[in-house]
Amino acid sequence: MKKFLFESTNFESKESFHDRLDELAEAYETIPEDVADAYDQLTEYEMWEIIRKMAVEGKRRTANRN
């Protein structure tokens, strides 16, 4: 699931990560079945860890633009 988020998030768009999380939470058809299954099995702690890692990566990628 983390791989999916990293590959499908446009770190130059503020809404992109939020959109991916919405897709996961709502189980949109755009989400691969294995990713949806992995999301369902995550604990809250694991989800927050993924969000933290995404935030760090987003900061790293966008820091070089400014």
C-alpha positions as CSV (number, residue, x, y, z in Angstrom):
1,M,0.0,0.0,0.0
2,K,2.8,2.4,0.8
3,K,4.3,1.7,-2.6
4,F,1.0,2.6,-4.2
5,L,0.8,5.9,-2.3
6,F,4.3,6.9,-3.2
7,E,3.9,6.1,-6.9
8,S,0.4,7.6,-7.3
9,T,0.9,10.8,-5.2
10,N,1.9,14.0,-7.1
11,F,4.0,15.6,-4.4
12,E,3.7,19.0,-6.2
13,S,0.0,19.0,-5.7
14,K,-1.4,19.7,-2.2
15,E,-4.6,17.8,-2.9
16,S,-2.9,14.7,-4.4
17,F,-2.2,12.8,-1.2
18,H,-5.6,13.7,0.3
19,D,-7.2,12.4,-2.9
20,R,-5.4,9.1,-2.7
21,L,-6.4,8.6,0.9
22,D,-10.0,9.3,0.0
23,E,-9.8,6.7,-2.7
24,L,-8.5,4.2,-0.2
25,A,-11.1,5.0,2.4
26,E,-14.0,4.9,0.0
27,A,-12.6,1.8,-1.8
28,Y,-12.9,3.3,-5.2
29,E,-12.6,1.0,-8.2
30,T,-9.3,2.8,-9.1
31,I,-7.6,1.1,-6.2
32,P,-6.0,-2.2,-6.9
33,E,-7.6,-5.0,-4.9
34,D,-4.3,-6.0,-3.2
35,V,-3.9,-2.4,-2.1
36,A,-7.4,-2.2,-0.7
37,D,-6.9,-5.4,1.2
38,A,-3.7,-4.1,2.7
39,Y,-5.4,-0.9,3.7
40,D,-8.2,-2.9,5.4
41,Q,-5.6,-4.8,7.5
42,L,-3.6,-1.7,8.7
43,T,-3.8,-0.6,12.3
44,E,-4.3,3.1,13.0
45,Y,-0.7,3.3,14.1
46,E,0.6,1.8,10.8
47,M,-1.5,4.3,8.9
48,W,-0.1,7.2,10.8
49,E,3.4,5.9,10.2
50,I,2.7,5.8,6.4
51,I,1.3,9.3,6.6
52,R,4.4,10.5,8.4
53,K,6.7,8.9,5.8
54,M,4.7,10.5,3.0
55,A,5.0,13.9,4.7
56,V,8.7,13.5,5.1
57,E,9.1,12.5,1.4
58,G,6.8,15.3,0.3
59,K,8.9,17.9,2.2
60,R,12.1,16.5,0.8
61,R,10.8,16.6,-2.8
62,T,9.3,20.0,-2.6
63,A,12.2,21.7,-0.6
64,N,14.4,21.6,-3.7
65,R,11.8,23.6,-5.7
66,N,12.0,26.6,-3.4
